[in-house]
């Protein structure tokens, strides 16, 4: 910055360089901006964390099994016993059943991104189970559907973690 000193009658030029204080203020503002960005970004992307969508995945898988994949009659929650047996034995689907063989996550349509366990209960006792072993620690999300198989009430339990 140029300044002209006119007090003495002569024009004299003085230059002022960047001082240490100016530099420190600039660096301080930059560091505050960087700290703000670092503290804000995790909160912005947190809704997209995959733990948030596990309840949706479990409910979608349970609805798909109870309403479409294991039901040949077209009635939701009335399951075909042959489809159920084939699904839990991981065998080729009988006519009218719409599940895939292979890993249970692919069979219920959630892919390999999640660990899935499907359990069939009657009077709270395990009748059949297929999939990964549910961890004793950690958080597994469960979706439960009441279904009829051969006129008897069962619970279809889908757990995702």
DAQUI-V580257 format. One record per pair of residues at least 6 apart in sequence whose C-alpha atoms are under 8 Angstrom apart, sorted by the first residue. I is the first residue (numbers start at 0). GAP is how many residues later the second one is. D is the distance in Angstrom with one decimal. If there is no record, write none. Layout:
I | GAP | D
I | GAP | D
This chain:
0 | 14 | 5.7
0 | 15 | 5.8
0 | 16 | 7.8
1 | 11 | 6.6
1 | 12 | 6.0
1 | 13 | 5.3
1 | 14 | 7.3
2 | 10 | 5.9
2 | 11 | 5.5
2 | 12 | 6.8
3 | 7 | 6.1
3 | 8 | 5.7
3 | 9 | 5.2
3 | 10 | 6.7
4 | 6 | 5.9
4 | 7 | 5.5
4 | 8 | 6.9
4 | 9 | 7.8
5 | 6 | 7.5
53 | 87 | 6.4
53 | 106 | 6.4
53 | 107 | 6.9
54 | 86 | 5.9
54 | 87 | 7.3
54 | 88 | 7.6
54 | 105 | 7.9
56 | 53 | 7.0
56 | 103 | 7.4
57 | 83 | 6.8
57 | 84 | 6.2
57 | 85 | 5.5
57 | 100 | 6.1
57 | 101 | 6.3
57 | 102 | 5.8
58 | 83 | 7.9
58 | 84 | 5.4
58 | 99 | 7.9
60 | 47 | 5.6
60 | 48 | 6.9
60 | 49 | 7.2
60 | 97 | 7.1
61 | 81 | 6.3
61 | 82 | 6.9
61 | 83 | 6.8
61 | 94 | 7.4
61 | 95 | 7.3
61 | 96 | 5.9
62 | 82 | 7.8
63 | 44 | 7.0
64 | 6 | 7.9
64 | 43 | 6.8
65 | 10 | 6.3
65 | 11 | 4.9
65 | 12 | 7.5
65 | 13 | 6.9
65 | 79 | 7.1
65 | 81 | 6.9
65 | 90 | 7.6
66 | 7 | 7.7
66 | 8 | 7.1
66 | 9 | 4.3
66 | 10 | 5.6
66 | 11 | 7.9
67 | 6 | 7.3
67 | 8 | 7.1
67 | 30 | 7.4
68 | 28 | 5.9
68 | 29 | 4.7
68 | 30 | 5.6
69 | 9 | 5.5
69 | 10 | 6.1
69 | 13 | 5.3
69 | 14 | 6.1
69 | 17 | 7.9
69 | 27 | 5.9
69 | 28 | 6.9
69 | 29 | 7.5
70 | 6 | 7.2
70 | 7 | 6.1
70 | 8 | 4.4
70 | 9 | 5.4
70 | 12 | 7.4
70 | 26 | 7.0
71 | 7 | 7.1
71 | 8 | 6.1
71 | 24 | 5.6
71 | 25 | 6.3
72 | 6 | 7.8
72 | 7 | 7.6
76 | 68 | 7.7
76 | 69 | 6.9
76 | 70 | 4.6
76 | 71 | 6.2
77 | 69 | 5.8
77 | 70 | 4.8
77 | 71 | 6.3
78 | 68 | 6.8
78 | 69 | 6.0
78 | 70 | 5.3
78 | 71 | 7.9
79 | 69 | 6.4
79 | 70 | 7.5
80 | 68 | 5.9
80 | 69 | 6.7
81 | 12 | 6.9
82 | 10 | 6.6
82 | 11 | 6.3
82 | 14 | 5.7
85 | 6 | 6.8
85 | 7 | 6.0
85 | 8 | 7.2
86 | 6 | 7.1
86 | 12 | 7.1
86 | 14 | 7.7
87 | 40 | 6.5
87 | 41 | 6.5
87 | 42 | 5.7
88 | 41 | 8.0
89 | 11 | 5.6
89 | 12 | 6.9
90 | 10 | 6.4
91 | 8 | 7.8
91 | 9 | 6.5
92 | 6 | 6.6
92 | 7 | 7.4
92 | 8 | 7.7
98 | 8 | 5.5
98 | 9 | 7.1
99 | 6 | 7.1
99 | 7 | 4.6
99 | 8 | 7.9
100 | 6 | 6.2
102 | 28 | 7.2
103 | 12 | 6.7
103 | 13 | 7.3
103 | 14 | 7.8
103 | 26 | 6.9
103 | 27 | 5.4
104 | 6 | 5.3
104 | 7 | 6.0
104 | 9 | 7.0
104 | 10 | 6.8
104 | 11 | 5.6
104 | 26 | 7.7
105 | 6 | 6.7
113 | 46 | 6.5
113 | 47 | 6.1
114 | 16 | 7.9
114 | 17 | 6.4
114 | 45 | 5.7
114 | 46 | 5.4
115 | 15 | 5.9
115 | 16 | 6.0
115 | 42 | 7.1
115 | 43 | 5.7
115 | 44 | 4.7
115 | 45 | 6.8
116 | 12 | 7.3
116 | 13 | 5.9
116 | 14 | 4.3
116 | 15 | 5.4
116 | 16 | 6.9
116 | 17 | 6.9
116 | 41 | 5.8
116 | 42 | 5.2
116 | 43 | 6.7
117 | 11 | 5.8
117 | 12 | 5.4
117 | 13 | 6.2
117 | 38 | 7.2
117 | 39 | 5.7
117 | 40 | 4.6
117 | 41 | 6.5
118 | 7 | 6.9
118 | 8 | 7.6
118 | 9 | 5.8
118 | 10 | 4.2
118 | 11 | 6.4
118 | 37 | 6.0
118 | 38 | 5.1
118 | 39 | 6.5
119 | 6 | 6.0
119 | 7 | 5.5
119 | 8 | 5.1
119 | 9 | 6.2
119 | 34 | 6.8
119 | 35 | 5.8
119 | 36 | 4.8
119 | 37 | 6.2
120 | 6 | 5.3
120 | 7 | 7.2
120 | 33 | 5.6
120 | 34 | 4.9
120 | 35 | 6.4
120 | 36 | 7.5
121 | 31 | 7.0
121 | 32 | 4.7
121 | 33 | 6.2
122 | 31 | 7.4
123 | 31 | 8.0
133 | 6 | 7.5
133 | 25 | 7.7
138 | 22 | 6.5
139 | 19 | 6.1
139 | 20 | 5.5
139 | 21 | 4.6
140 | 18 | 5.4
140 | 19 | 5.2
140 | 20 | 6.3
141 | 15 | 6.7
141 | 16 | 5.5
141 | 17 | 4.3
141 | 18 | 6.4
142 | 14 | 5.8
142 | 15 | 5.2
142 | 16 | 6.5
143 | 11 | 6.5
143 | 12 | 5.6
143 | 13 | 4.5
143 | 14 | 6.4
144 | 10 | 5.7
144 | 11 | 5.1
144 | 12 | 6.6
145 | 7 | 6.9
145 | 8 | 5.9
145 | 9 | 4.7
145 | 10 | 6.3
146 | 6 | 5.8
146 | 7 | 5.3
146 | 8 | 6.0
146 | 9 | 6.8
147 | 6 | 6.0
